[in-house]
Structures are given as structure tokens and as C-alpha cells.
Amino acid sequence: MNEKSQLLEEFKEWICFVSEIREMDWQIKIAEDKWSVHDIVSHILLWDKYFYEAAIHPILNNTPLTLIQIDFNQFNQDAVEFGKTKTKEEIIEMTIQYRNMNCRA
């Protein structure tokens, strides 16, 4: 297995991990004053979505990339708020979708 293939396989391991999160663990905070598992998965999901839409998809379509300055703190807070509007199943489905899209590129 070449290095790229190995990295993609490791990148896809997130899908297995997320798919196996038990319902009772979903709202547990990883530490006091920290995000819950749900918040973290939502956060990673939206970064996967962002990378696909802002970089991978344009590159695949020979479209120029547009570099924009992102307020990371706001993006991260928006990700947590986005997660609150979705069920566990919706978050997992979107996580699988975007992670797979990023891995197929």
C-alpha cells in the first residue's frame, strides 16, 4: 500500500468510529467545560464539508481556488450550533457522506 492509500484509509477510520458511537455517549462532554461528542463530530463534519466545497471540488473541476480569511472561532461555534439542529443519525449520515467524498477525490 502506498503512502497516499494508507493515509486515506486512516482518514476513513473516522467513519467507523462515528458510526459506533452509542446513544448514551453522544451528549457526554469529553471534560469539564469542553465540547460533547456530538459537538466534536459536528465540528469535524463541517470542516470536512468546507474542505470538500472550498478546495477539493474546485480542484477536481479545474476551478480556481479563492482564498478567504476564516474566523476559526466563529466557524467552530457555528459548527456546534449547526449540530444542535440535527439528530445523531443526520450528523452521522452527513459525516459519512463528506468524509467519503473527500476520500474519493
Biopython code that builds the backbone (N, CA, C, O; Angstrom):
import numpy as np
from Bio.PDB.StructureBuilder import StructureBuilder

atoms = [
    (1, "MET", "N", (0.852, -1.178, 0.000)),
    (1, "MET", "CA", (0.000, 0.000, 0.000)),
    (1, "MET", "C", (0.897, 1.240, 0.000)),
    (1, "MET", "O", (1.819, 1.341, 0.809)),
    (2, "ASN", "N", (0.627, 2.179, -0.905)),
    (2, "ASN", "CA", (1.453, 3.383, -0.935)),
    (2, "ASN", "C", (1.015, 4.353, 0.167)),
    (2, "ASN", "O", (-0.008, 4.164, 0.825)),
    (3, "GLU", "N", (1.815, 5.379, 0.338)),
    (3, "GLU", "CA", (1.566, 6.307, 1.442)),
    (3, "GLU", "C", (0.209, 7.004, 1.320)),
    (3, "GLU", "O", (-0.493, 7.168, 2.318)),
    (4, "LYS", "N", (-0.166, 7.416, 0.101)),
    (4, "LYS", "CA", (-1.456, 8.082, -0.093)),
    (4, "LYS", "C", (-2.596, 7.143, 0.280)),
    (4, "LYS", "O", (-3.524, 7.547, 0.980)),
    (5, "SER", "N", (-2.539, 5.912, -0.174)),
    (5, "SER", "CA", (-3.595, 4.944, 0.138)),
    (5, "SER", "C", (-3.690, 4.710, 1.638)),
    (5, "SER", "O", (-4.784, 4.625, 2.196)),
    (6, "GLN", "N", (-2.554, 4.608, 2.272)),
    (6, "GLN", "CA", (-2.539, 4.386, 3.712)),
    (6, "GLN", "C", (-3.154, 5.580, 4.449)),
    (6, "GLN", "O", (-3.932, 5.401, 5.386)),
    (7, "LEU", "N", (-2.805, 6.783, 4.028)),
    (7, "LEU", "CA", (-3.369, 7.975, 4.665)),
    (7, "LEU", "C", (-4.876, 8.053, 4.468)),
    (7, "LEU", "O", (-5.604, 8.415, 5.391)),
    (8, "LEU", "N", (-5.349, 7.716, 3.270)),
    (8, "LEU", "CA", (-6.786, 7.734, 3.016)),
    (8, "LEU", "C", (-7.518, 6.692, 3.855)),
    (8, "LEU", "O", (-8.617, 6.949, 4.348)),
    (9, "GLU", "N", (-6.921, 5.532, 4.017)),
    (9, "GLU", "CA", (-7.533, 4.502, 4.865)),
    (9, "GLU", "C", (-7.629, 4.982, 6.308)),
    (9, "GLU", "O", (-8.648, 4.776, 6.968)),
    (10, "GLU", "N", (-6.583, 5.614, 6.790)),
    (10, "GLU", "CA", (-6.602, 6.143, 8.154)),
    (10, "GLU", "C", (-7.628, 7.266, 8.273)),
    (10, "GLU", "O", (-8.312, 7.373, 9.291)),
    (11, "PHE", "N", (-7.738, 8.094, 7.253)),
    (11, "PHE", "CA", (-8.712, 9.186, 7.232)),
    (11, "PHE", "C", (-10.135, 8.626, 7.304)),
    (11, "PHE", "O", (-10.997, 9.212, 7.959)),
    (12, "LYS", "N", (-10.382, 7.505, 6.640)),
    (12, "LYS", "CA", (-11.708, 6.898, 6.618)),
    (12, "LYS", "C", (-12.062, 6.189, 7.922)),
    (12, "LYS", "O", (-13.232, 5.882, 8.152)),
    (13, "GLU", "N", (-11.087, 5.926, 8.769)),
    (13, "GLU", "CA", (-11.370, 5.269, 10.054)),
    (13, "GLU", "C", (-12.339, 6.098, 10.897)),
    (13, "GLU", "O", (-13.040, 5.557, 11.751)),
    (14, "TRP", "N", (-12.377, 7.387, 10.661)),
    (14, "TRP", "CA", (-13.301, 8.267, 11.387)),
    (14, "TRP", "C", (-14.746, 7.810, 11.182)),
    (14, "TRP", "O", (-15.562, 7.878, 12.101)),
    (15, "ILE", "N", (-15.057, 7.341, 9.963)),
    (15, "ILE", "CA", (-16.406, 6.879, 9.654)),
    (15, "ILE", "C", (-16.791, 5.724, 10.571)),
    (15, "ILE", "O", (-17.892, 5.707, 11.120)),
    (16, "CYS", "N", (-15.902, 4.773, 10.736)),
    (16, "CYS", "CA", (-16.185, 3.626, 11.610)),
    (16, "CYS", "C", (-16.380, 4.079, 13.051)),
    (16, "CYS", "O", (-17.302, 3.631, 13.734)),
    (17, "PHE", "N", (-15.518, 4.957, 13.501)),
    (17, "PHE", "CA", (-15.614, 5.450, 14.873)),
    (17, "PHE", "C", (-16.956, 6.141, 15.105)),
    (17, "PHE", "O", (-17.655, 5.841, 16.072)),
    (18, "VAL", "N", (-17.307, 7.061, 14.219)),
    (18, "VAL", "CA", (-18.554, 7.821, 14.384)),
    (18, "VAL", "C", (-19.765, 6.891, 14.330)),
    (18, "VAL", "O", (-20.714, 7.059, 15.095)),
    (19, "SER", "N", (-19.730, 5.926, 13.439)),
    (19, "SER", "CA", (-20.854, 5.000, 13.281)),
    (19, "SER", "C", (-21.092, 4.151, 14.520)),
    (19, "SER", "O", (-22.199, 3.652, 14.726)),
    (20, "GLU", "N", (-20.075, 3.983, 15.340)),
    (20, "GLU", "CA", (-20.177, 3.110, 16.510)),
    (20, "GLU", "C", (-20.435, 3.856, 17.823)),
    (20, "GLU", "O", (-20.498, 3.232, 18.883)),
    (21, "ILE", "N", (-20.584, 5.167, 17.765)),
    (21, "ILE", "CA", (-20.836, 5.920, 18.999)),
    (21, "ILE", "C", (-22.212, 5.552, 19.531)),
    (21, "ILE", "O", (-23.219, 5.665, 18.832)),
    (22, "ARG", "N", (-22.232, 5.123, 20.746)),
    (22, "ARG", "CA", (-23.505, 4.739, 21.366)),
    (22, "ARG", "C", (-24.317, 5.974, 21.712)),
    (22, "ARG", "O", (-23.773, 7.051, 21.958)),
    (23, "GLU", "N", (-25.621, 5.798, 21.723)),
    (23, "GLU", "CA", (-26.533, 6.908, 22.010)),
    (23, "GLU", "C", (-26.211, 7.566, 23.354)),
    (23, "GLU", "O", (-26.229, 8.792, 23.463)),
    (24, "MET", "N", (-25.919, 6.763, 24.366)),
    (24, "MET", "CA", (-25.670, 7.333, 25.683)),
    (24, "MET", "C", (-24.354, 8.111, 25.747)),
    (24, "MET", "O", (-24.163, 8.920, 26.654)),
    (25, "ASP", "N", (-23.453, 7.879, 24.804)),
    (25, "ASP", "CA", (-22.183, 8.603, 24.782)),
    (25, "ASP", "C", (-22.269, 9.899, 23.988)),
    (25, "ASP", "O", (-21.387, 10.750, 24.110)),
    (26, "TRP", "N", (-23.306, 10.067, 23.182)),
    (26, "TRP", "CA", (-23.412, 11.158, 22.230)),
    (26, "TRP", "C", (-23.356, 12.540, 22.897)),
    (26, "TRP", "O", (-22.746, 13.459, 22.351)),
    (27, "GLN", "N", (-23.978, 12.696, 24.055)),
    (27, "GLN", "CA", (-24.031, 14.001, 24.714)),
    (27, "GLN", "C", (-22.990, 14.178, 25.825)),
    (27, "GLN", "O", (-22.952, 15.217, 26.484)),
    (28, "ILE", "N", (-22.161, 13.177, 26.028)),
    (28, "ILE", "CA", (-21.139, 13.266, 27.079)),
    (28, "ILE", "C", (-20.065, 14.277, 26.683)),
    (28, "ILE", "O", (-19.558, 14.260, 25.561)),
    (29, "LYS", "N", (-19.731, 15.156, 27.626)),
    (29, "LYS", "CA", (-18.629, 16.098, 27.394)),
    (29, "LYS", "C", (-17.312, 15.364, 27.636)),
    (29, "LYS", "O", (-17.207, 14.530, 28.535)),
    (30, "ILE", "N", (-16.315, 15.686, 26.821)),
    (30, "ILE", "CA", (-15.040, 14.965, 26.950)),
    (30, "ILE", "C", (-14.280, 15.377, 28.202)),
    (30, "ILE", "O", (-13.404, 14.650, 28.671)),
    (31, "ALA", "N", (-14.615, 16.539, 28.739)),
    (31, "ALA", "CA", (-14.053, 17.013, 30.008)),
    (31, "ALA", "C", (-14.915, 18.192, 30.460)),
    (31, "ALA", "O", (-15.730, 18.708, 29.695)),
    (32, "GLU", "N", (-14.729, 18.600, 31.684)),
    (32, "GLU", "CA", (-15.479, 19.738, 32.200)),
    (32, "GLU", "C", (-15.181, 20.972, 31.353)),
    (32, "GLU", "O", (-14.028, 21.239, 31.016)),
    (33, "ASP", "N", (-16.216, 21.712, 31.017)),
    (33, "ASP", "CA", (-16.109, 22.918, 30.183)),
    (33, "ASP", "C", (-15.587, 22.640, 28.776)),
    (33, "ASP", "O", (-15.023, 23.527, 28.137)),
    (34, "LYS", "N", (-15.770, 21.420, 28.296)),
    (34, "LYS", "CA", (-15.368, 21.050, 26.935)),
    (34, "LYS", "C", (-16.594, 20.642, 26.140)),
    (34, "LYS", "O", (-17.690, 20.521, 26.688)),
    (35, "TRP", "N", (-16.404, 20.433, 24.857)),
    (35, "TRP", "CA", (-17.497, 20.035, 23.981)),
    (35, "TRP", "C", (-17.932, 18.610, 24.247)),
    (35, "TRP", "O", (-17.187, 17.795, 24.790)),
    (36, "SER", "N", (-19.174, 18.333, 23.843)),
    (36, "SER", "CA", (-19.684, 16.956, 23.896)),
    (36, "SER", "C", (-19.194, 16.200, 22.657)),
    (36, "SER", "O", (-18.662, 16.802, 21.725)),
    (37, "VAL", "N", (-19.377, 14.900, 22.657)),
    (37, "VAL", "CA", (-19.042, 14.081, 21.494)),
    (37, "VAL", "C", (-19.818, 14.597, 20.278)),
    (37, "VAL", "O", (-19.265, 14.717, 19.185)),
    (38, "HIS", "N", (-21.096, 14.897, 20.479)),
    (38, "HIS", "CA", (-21.940, 15.449, 19.409)),
    (38, "HIS", "C", (-21.333, 16.727, 18.834)),
    (38, "HIS", "O", (-21.275, 16.884, 17.614)),
    (39, "ASP", "N", (-20.883, 17.633, 19.687)),
    (39, "ASP", "CA", (-20.277, 18.886, 19.242)),
    (39, "ASP", "C", (-19.010, 18.630, 18.417)),
    (39, "ASP", "O", (-18.788, 19.272, 17.390)),
    (40, "ILE", "N", (-18.197, 17.698, 18.872)),
    (40, "ILE", "CA", (-16.945, 17.395, 18.179)),
    (40, "ILE", "C", (-17.212, 16.795, 16.804)),
    (40, "ILE", "O", (-16.568, 17.170, 15.824)),
    (41, "VAL", "N", (-18.152, 15.871, 16.731)),
    (41, "VAL", "CA", (-18.481, 15.253, 15.446)),
    (41, "VAL", "C", (-19.044, 16.307, 14.497)),
    (41, "VAL", "O", (-18.694, 16.321, 13.317)),
    (42, "SER", "N", (-19.904, 17.186, 14.991)),
    (42, "SER", "CA", (-20.444, 18.268, 14.163)),
    (42, "SER", "C", (-19.329, 19.178, 13.654)),
    (42, "SER", "O", (-19.327, 19.593, 12.495)),
    (43, "HIS", "N", (-18.402, 19.472, 14.524)),
    (43, "HIS", "CA", (-17.250, 20.320, 14.183)),
    (43, "HIS", "C", (-16.429, 19.694, 13.053)),
    (43, "HIS", "O", (-16.110, 20.362, 12.069)),
    (44, "ILE", "N", (-16.094, 18.434, 13.195)),
    (44, "ILE", "CA", (-15.291, 17.757, 12.169)),
    (44, "ILE", "C", (-16.083, 17.618, 10.875)),
    (44, "ILE", "O", (-15.531, 17.768, 9.785)),
    (45, "LEU", "N", (-17.375, 17.331, 10.997)),
    (45, "LEU", "CA", (-18.236, 17.249, 9.810)),
    (45, "LEU", "C", (-18.177, 18.542, 9.009)),
    (45, "LEU", "O", (-17.972, 18.508, 7.795)),
    (46, "LEU", "N", (-18.355, 19.679, 9.672)),
    (46, "LEU", "CA", (-18.383, 20.938, 8.927)),
    (46, "LEU", "C", (-17.026, 21.295, 8.343)),
    (46, "LEU", "O", (-16.964, 21.958, 7.308)),
    (47, "TRP", "N", (-15.938, 20.874, 8.977)),
    (47, "TRP", "CA", (-14.624, 21.084, 8.362)),
    (47, "TRP", "C", (-14.464, 20.185, 7.138)),
    (47, "TRP", "O", (-13.919, 20.617, 6.122)),
    (48, "ASP", "N", (-14.930, 18.948, 7.226)),
    (48, "ASP", "CA", (-14.898, 18.070, 6.044)),
    (48, "ASP", "C", (-15.699, 18.683, 4.904)),
    (48, "ASP", "O", (-15.254, 18.684, 3.756)),
    (49, "LYS", "N", (-16.881, 19.205, 5.223)),
    (49, "LYS", "CA", (-17.736, 19.837, 4.218)),
    (49, "LYS", "C", (-17.034, 21.053, 3.616)),
    (49, "LYS", "O", (-17.027, 21.232, 2.398)),
    (50, "TYR", "N", (-16.454, 21.871, 4.457)),
    (50, "TYR", "CA", (-15.748, 23.061, 3.998)),
    (50, "TYR", "C", (-14.590, 22.692, 3.071)),
    (50, "TYR", "O", (-14.448, 23.269, 1.993)),
    (51, "PHE", "N", (-13.769, 21.739, 3.485)),
    (51, "PHE", "CA", (-12.620, 21.352, 2.653)),
    (51, "PHE", "C", (-13.068, 20.808, 1.307)),
    (51, "PHE", "O", (-12.452, 21.093, 0.279)),
    (52, "TYR", "N", (-14.140, 20.027, 1.313)),
    (52, "TYR", "CA", (-14.623, 19.500, 0.047)),
    (52, "TYR", "C", (-15.116, 20.634, -0.852)),
    (52, "TYR", "O", (-14.720, 20.725, -2.014)),
    (53, "GLU", "N", (-15.972, 21.489, -0.318)),
    (53, "GLU", "CA", (-16.587, 22.540, -1.136)),
    (53, "GLU", "C", (-15.614, 23.647, -1.520)),
    (53, "GLU", "O", (-15.710, 24.196, -2.618)),
    (54, "ALA", "N", (-14.679, 23.985, -0.634)),
    (54, "ALA", "CA", (-13.780, 25.105, -0.896)),
    (54, "ALA", "C", (-12.500, 24.706, -1.613)),
    (54, "ALA", "O", (-11.867, 25.544, -2.256)),
    (55, "ALA", "N", (-12.111, 23.442, -1.515)),
    (55, "ALA", "CA", (-10.833, 23.053, -2.107)),
    (55, "ALA", "C", (-10.934, 21.848, -3.034)),
    (55, "ALA", "O", (-10.603, 21.944, -4.215)),
    (56, "ILE", "N", (-11.376, 20.748, -2.521)),
    (56, "ILE", "CA", (-11.331, 19.510, -3.297)),
    (56, "ILE", "C", (-12.214, 19.584, -4.538)),
    (56, "ILE", "O", (-11.753, 19.288, -5.640)),
    (57, "HIS", "N", (-13.460, 19.970, -4.377)),
    (57, "HIS", "CA", (-14.377, 20.052, -5.523)),
    (57, "HIS", "C", (-13.862, 21.022, -6.588)),
    (57, "HIS", "O", (-13.847, 20.667, -7.766)),
    (58, "PRO", "N", (-13.440, 22.233, -6.217)),
    (58, "PRO", "CA", (-12.894, 23.130, -7.243)),
    (58, "PRO", "C", (-11.655, 22.557, -7.947)),
    (58, "PRO", "O", (-11.516, 22.702, -9.161)),
    (59, "ILE", "N", (-10.776, 21.921, -7.210)),
    (59, "ILE", "CA", (-9.581, 21.338, -7.823)),
    (59, "ILE", "C", (-9.977, 20.256, -8.811)),
    (59, "ILE", "O", (-9.440, 20.199, -9.917)),
    (60, "LEU", "N", (-10.914, 19.396, -8.425)),
    (60, "LEU", "CA", (-11.364, 18.329, -9.321)),
    (60, "LEU", "C", (-11.995, 18.878, -10.599)),
    (60, "LEU", "O", (-11.948, 18.232, -11.646)),
    (61, "ASN", "N", (-12.582, 20.066, -10.510)),
    (61, "ASN", "CA", (-13.257, 20.670, -11.656)),
    (61, "ASN", "C", (-12.428, 21.764, -12.326)),
    (61, "ASN", "O", (-12.945, 22.551, -13.120)),
    (62, "ASN", "N", (-11.135, 21.805, -11.998)),
    (62, "ASN", "CA", (-10.232, 22.809, -12.581)),
    (62, "ASN", "C", (-10.753, 24.233, -12.423)),
    (62, "ASN", "O", (-10.610, 25.072, -13.312)),
    (63, "THR", "N", (-11.352, 24.477, -11.278)),
    (63, "THR", "CA", (-11.857, 25.807, -10.949)),
    (63, "THR", "C", (-10.856, 26.476, -10.019)),
    (63, "THR", "O", (-10.341, 25.834, -9.104)),
    (64, "PRO", "N", (-10.572, 27.754, -10.239)),
    (64, "PRO", "CA", (-9.612, 28.431, -9.356)),
    (64, "PRO", "C", (-10.093, 28.441, -7.895)),
    (64, "PRO", "O", (-11.283, 28.574, -7.608)),
    (65, "LEU", "N", (-9.146, 28.297, -7.016)),
    (65, "LEU", "CA", (-9.452, 28.387, -5.589)),
    (65, "LEU", "C", (-9.464, 29.850, -5.179)),
    (65, "LEU", "O", (-8.669, 30.655, -5.664)),
    (66, "THR", "N", (-10.365, 30.173, -4.292)),
    (66, "THR", "CA", (-10.444, 31.527, -3.762)),
    (66, "THR", "C", (-10.097, 31.457, -2.279)),
    (66, "THR", "O", (-10.804, 30.835, -1.486)),
    (67, "LEU", "N", (-9.019, 32.094, -1.934)),
    (67, "LEU", "CA", (-8.590, 32.091, -0.542)),
    (67, "LEU", "C", (-9.349, 33.180, 0.209)),
    (67, "LEU", "O", (-9.275, 34.360, -0.135)),
    (68, "ILE", "N", (-10.071, 32.765, 1.229)),
    (68, "ILE", "CA", (-10.774, 33.724, 2.070)),
    (68, "ILE", "C", (-10.353, 33.494, 3.520)),
    (68, "ILE", "O", (-10.114, 32.366, 3.951)),
    (69, "GLN", "N", (-10.273, 34.572, 4.234)),
    (69, "GLN", "CA", (-9.908, 34.504, 5.640)),
    (69, "GLN", "C", (-11.100, 34.003, 6.446)),
    (69, "GLN", "O", (-12.192, 34.564, 6.357)),
    (70, "ILE", "N", (-10.898, 32.974, 7.213)),
    (70, "ILE", "CA", (-11.972, 32.409, 8.033)),
    (70, "ILE", "C", (-11.723, 32.756, 9.497)),
    (70, "ILE", "O", (-10.599, 32.667, 9.992)),
    (71, "ASP", "N", (-12.773, 33.143, 10.163)),
    (71, "ASP", "CA", (-12.725, 33.328, 11.606)),
    (71, "ASP", "C", (-12.946, 31.937, 12.203)),
    (71, "ASP", "O", (-14.080, 31.470, 12.311)),
    (72, "PHE", "N", (-11.855, 31.287, 12.586)),
    (72, "PHE", "CA", (-11.927, 29.904, 13.053)),
    (72, "PHE", "C", (-12.811, 29.748, 14.279)),
    (72, "PHE", "O", (-13.564, 28.779, 14.385)),
    (73, "ASN", "N", (-12.726, 30.684, 15.195)),
    (73, "ASN", "CA", (-13.559, 30.588, 16.398)),
    (73, "ASN", "C", (-15.037, 30.652, 16.040)),
    (73, "ASN", "O", (-15.843, 29.901, 16.589)),
    (74, "GLN", "N", (-15.396, 31.545, 15.121)),
    (74, "GLN", "CA", (-16.790, 31.653, 14.704)),
    (74, "GLN", "C", (-17.220, 30.399, 13.946)),
    (74, "GLN", "O", (-18.322, 29.892, 14.155)),
    (75, "PHE", "N", (-16.354, 29.902, 13.070)),
    (75, "PHE", "CA", (-16.659, 28.681, 12.322)),
    (75, "PHE", "C", (-16.922, 27.530, 13.299)),
    (75, "PHE", "O", (-17.891, 26.786, 13.147)),
    (76, "ASN", "N", (-16.062, 27.395, 14.284)),
    (76, "ASN", "CA", (-16.210, 26.316, 15.256)),
    (76, "ASN", "C", (-17.497, 26.464, 16.071)),
    (76, "ASN", "O", (-18.183, 25.476, 16.331)),
    (77, "GLN", "N", (-17.822, 27.683, 16.471)),
    (77, "GLN", "CA", (-19.062, 27.906, 17.217)),
    (77, "GLN", "C", (-20.276, 27.624, 16.337)),
    (77, "GLN", "O", (-21.259, 27.038, 16.791)),
    (78, "ASP", "N", (-20.200, 28.047, 15.077)),
    (78, "ASP", "CA", (-21.292, 27.761, 14.139)),
    (78, "ASP", "C", (-21.474, 26.255, 13.954)),
    (78, "ASP", "O", (-22.598, 25.775, 13.804)),
    (79, "ALA", "N", (-20.382, 25.524, 13.965)),
    (79, "ALA", "CA", (-20.453, 24.064, 13.819)),
    (79, "ALA", "C", (-21.207, 23.441, 14.988)),
    (79, "ALA", "O", (-22.025, 22.542, 14.794)),
    (80, "VAL", "N", (-20.938, 23.909, 16.184)),
    (80, "VAL", "CA", (-21.638, 23.403, 17.367)),
    (80, "VAL", "C", (-23.123, 23.747, 17.275)),
    (80, "VAL", "O", (-23.978, 22.907, 17.557)),
    (81, "GLU", "N", (-23.422, 24.972, 16.883)),
    (81, "GLU", "CA", (-24.824, 25.382, 16.739)),
    (81, "GLU", "C", (-25.524, 24.588, 15.640)),
    (81, "GLU", "O", (-26.683, 24.207, 15.801)),
    (82, "PHE", "N", (-24.844, 24.336, 14.536)),
    (82, "PHE", "CA", (-25.389, 23.522, 13.453)),
    (82, "PHE", "C", (-25.747, 22.132, 13.981)),
    (82, "PHE", "O", (-26.813, 21.597, 13.673)),
    (83, "GLY", "N", (-24.856, 21.561, 14.769)),
    (83, "GLY", "CA", (-25.084, 20.231, 15.321)),
    (83, "GLY", "C", (-26.326, 20.149, 16.178)),
    (83, "GLY", "O", (-26.980, 19.108, 16.231)),
    (84, "LYS", "N", (-26.654, 21.229, 16.844)),
    (84, "LYS", "CA", (-27.845, 21.245, 17.696)),
    (84, "LYS", "C", (-29.132, 21.161, 16.884)),
    (84, "LYS", "O", (-30.186, 20.836, 17.430)),
    (85, "THR", "N", (-29.059, 21.447, 15.597)),
    (85, "THR", "CA", (-30.252, 21.418, 14.747)),
    (85, "THR", "C", (-30.439, 20.064, 14.066)),
    (85, "THR", "O", (-31.405, 19.869, 13.328)),
    (86, "LYS", "N", (-29.523, 19.134, 14.309)),
    (86, "LYS", "CA", (-29.548, 17.838, 13.627)),
    (86, "LYS", "C", (-29.590, 16.696, 14.641)),
    (86, "LYS", "O", (-29.081, 16.811, 15.756)),
    (87, "THR", "N", (-30.204, 15.604, 14.226)),
    (87, "THR", "CA", (-30.205, 14.404, 15.065)),
    (87, "THR", "C", (-28.859, 13.699, 14.936)),
    (87, "THR", "O", (-28.060, 14.001, 14.051)),
    (88, "LYS", "N", (-28.636, 12.771, 15.826)),
    (88, "LYS", "CA", (-27.425, 11.955, 15.755)),
    (88, "LYS", "C", (-27.340, 11.267, 14.397)),
    (88, "LYS", "O", (-26.278, 11.242, 13.774)),
    (89, "GLU", "N", (-28.433, 10.721, 13.951)),
    (89, "GLU", "CA", (-28.452, 9.989, 12.674)),
    (89, "GLU", "C", (-28.121, 10.912, 11.505)),
    (89, "GLU", "O", (-27.383, 10.526, 10.599)),
    (90, "GLU", "N", (-28.664, 12.131, 11.522)),
    (90, "GLU", "CA", (-28.368, 13.090, 10.444)),
    (90, "GLU", "C", (-26.891, 13.481, 10.440)),
    (90, "GLU", "O", (-26.264, 13.563, 9.384)),
    (91, "ILE", "N", (-26.345, 13.719, 11.625)),
    (91, "ILE", "CA", (-24.925, 14.087, 11.728)),
    (91, "ILE", "C", (-24.055, 12.943, 11.228)),
    (91, "ILE", "O", (-23.106, 13.167, 10.476)),
    (92, "ILE", "N", (-24.370, 11.727, 11.636)),
    (92, "ILE", "CA", (-23.576, 10.573, 11.195)),
    (92, "ILE", "C", (-23.681, 10.398, 9.682)),
    (92, "ILE", "O", (-22.675, 10.155, 9.015)),
    (93, "GLU", "N", (-24.887, 10.520, 9.139)),
    (93, "GLU", "CA", (-25.067, 10.373, 7.688)),
    (93, "GLU", "C", (-24.250, 11.416, 6.919)),
    (93, "GLU", "O", (-23.591, 11.086, 5.933)),
    (94, "MET", "N", (-24.293, 12.665, 7.369)),
    (94, "MET", "CA", (-23.536, 13.722, 6.701)),
    (94, "MET", "C", (-22.029, 13.522, 6.880)),
    (94, "MET", "O", (-21.249, 13.794, 5.968)),
    (95, "THR", "N", (-21.630, 13.048, 8.052)),
    (95, "THR", "CA", (-20.215, 12.774, 8.299)),
    (95, "THR", "C", (-19.702, 11.730, 7.314)),
    (95, "THR", "O", (-18.645, 11.903, 6.708)),
    (96, "ILE", "N", (-20.448, 10.658, 7.163)),
    (96, "ILE", "CA", (-20.059, 9.598, 6.231)),
    (96, "ILE", "C", (-20.019, 10.141, 4.804)),
    (96, "ILE", "O", (-19.076, 9.868, 4.061)),
    (97, "GLN", "N", (-21.029, 10.901, 4.426)),
    (97, "GLN", "CA", (-21.098, 11.457, 3.077)),
    (97, "GLN", "C", (-19.876, 12.311, 2.758)),
    (97, "GLN", "O", (-19.201, 12.071, 1.757)),
    (98, "TYR", "N", (-19.585, 13.300, 3.593)),
    (98, "TYR", "CA", (-18.477, 14.214, 3.296)),
    (98, "TYR", "C", (-17.115, 13.562, 3.458)),
    (98, "TYR", "O", (-16.196, 13.868, 2.699)),
    (99, "ARG", "N", (-16.963, 12.678, 4.421)),
    (99, "ARG", "CA", (-15.667, 12.016, 4.562)),
    (99, "ARG", "C", (-15.404, 11.139, 3.350)),
    (99, "ARG", "O", (-14.284, 11.104, 2.840)),
    (100, "ASN", "N", (-16.429, 10.428, 2.883)),
    (100, "ASN", "CA", (-16.268, 9.613, 1.673)),
    (100, "ASN", "C", (-15.985, 10.463, 0.447)),
    (100, "ASN", "O", (-15.156, 10.093, -0.385)),
    (101, "MET", "N", (-16.659, 11.591, 0.323)),
    (101, "MET", "CA", (-16.405, 12.486, -0.810)),
    (101, "MET", "C", (-14.962, 12.975, -0.808)),
    (101, "MET", "O", (-14.328, 13.054, -1.860)),
    (102, "ASN", "N", (-14.450, 13.299, 0.358)),
    (102, "ASN", "CA", (-13.062, 13.765, 0.469)),
    (102, "ASN", "C", (-12.083, 12.645, 0.150)),
    (102, "ASN", "O", (-11.014, 12.900, -0.405)),
    (103, "CYS", "N", (-12.428, 11.425, 0.486)),
    (103, "CYS", "CA", (-11.519, 10.287, 0.263)),
    (103, "CYS", "C", (-11.526, 9.830, -1.189)),
    (103, "CYS", "O", (-10.538, 9.263, -1.657)),
    (104, "ARG", "N", (-12.604, 10.060, -1.904)),
    (104, "ARG", "CA", (-12.684, 9.633, -3.301)),
    (104, "ARG", "C", (-11.936, 10.558, -4.238)),
    (104, "ARG", "O", (-11.629, 10.189, -5.372)),
    (105, "ALA", "N", (-11.646, 11.752, -3.772)),
    (105, "ALA", "CA", (-11.039, 12.750, -4.654)),
    (105, "ALA", "C", (-9.667, 12.348, -5.130)),
    (105, "ALA", "O", (-9.032, 13.089, -5.880)),
]
sb = StructureBuilder()
sb.init_structure("model")
sb.init_model(0)
sb.init_chain("A")
sb.init_seg("    ")
for serial, (resi, resn, name, xyz) in enumerate(atoms, 1):
    if name == "N":
        sb.init_residue(resn, " ", resi, " ")
    sb.init_atom(name, np.array(xyz, "f"), 0.0, 1.0, " ", f" {name:<3s}", serial, name[0])
structure = sb.get_structure()
